[in-house]
Every structure is written in structure tokens, then in C-alpha cells.
Amino acid sequence: MIALDSNVLVRLLTRDDPRQADLAAEAVRGRDVWIAKTTLLEVAWVLRSAYGQDEAEVAAQLLRVVSADRVVAEDPGGVRRALTAVRDHGLDLADALHRESSEPASRLLTFDRRFARASRGHAGPVDVDLLD
């Protein structure tokens, strides 16, 4: 199994540098691939900030990646649920991953009104409660 750095995954998704995209595609062909949560966060940030993609579009792309054959994401169920919450309910990816990663707790406390509001009414492993 090989792990991918964010820049390799960005090349695969955007093909903005054809030579590097081809090298990346060849490197992963026929191999099992590991993708860490931190890699997904960084790729999402790059796709939004440098490529102007919106959050839902980024989440949809990353869902396709982590659902591909031979790809294993860190905490695969939690990552899929987080990406689905971003795509379908407008959560921020970092917030959605925080929520999914807090499963041993009963509540996740935040001062972030947007996060608390976006989490209301959407199933997650913990309730997100606003401190104010």
C-alpha cells in the first residue's frame, strides 16, 4: 500500500500539470492507496482556494476518490459521512470531520454559530452544541 501526499492527489484530480498527473497515475495504477484525513483537508483547501471549486463540488470529487476500488481512507465510514454532510448539508469539511471524529463523546462544543446551525437536524455521531 502507498500513501498519497496532497499534491499528488491534486494532480490526479485537476491534471493541471500533465507530466506530473501522468506520473501520479502511473504510480497508483494497480496499487492499494491510503489517504489520510489531513490529506483530504489539504486537498479540499487547495481545490477551493486555488481552483475556485465550491465546497459541494469538492466533497463530491473526494467522495468519488475515497469510494474508488483500492483506495482506503483513514476512518472510511466517518470520512464518507463527513463528505456527504458537506455535499448535502453545507457543513465545512473540517467541521464535518471534527464531528465524525468525536464519536466517543456525547457532545461537541463550539463557538462557531455556522457549524452549530449547519449540524442541527443532520444525523451525526454527536450533537454539536453552541456555547454562547
C-alpha positions, 0 to 999 in steps of 0.5 A: 500500500502507498500513501498519497501526499496532497499534491499528488492527489491534486494532480490526479484530480485537476491534471493541471500539470500533465507530466506530473498527473501522468506520473501520479497515475502511473504510480497508483495504477494497480496499487492499494492507496491510503489517504489520510484525513489531513490529506483530504483537508489539504486537498479540499483547501487547495481545490477551493482556494486555488481552483475556485471549486465550491465546497459541494463540488469538492466533497463530491470529487473526494467522495468519488476518490475515497469510494474508488476500488483500492483506495482506503481512507483513514476512518472510511465510514466517518470520512464518507459521512463527513463528505456527504454532510458537506455535499448535502448539508453545507457543513465545512469539511473540517467541521464535518470531520471534527464531528465524525471524529468525536464519536466517543463523546456525547457532545461537541462544543463550539463557538462557531454559530455556522457549524452549530446551525449547519449540524442541527437536524443532520444525523451525526455521531454527536450533537454539536452544541453552541456555547454562547 
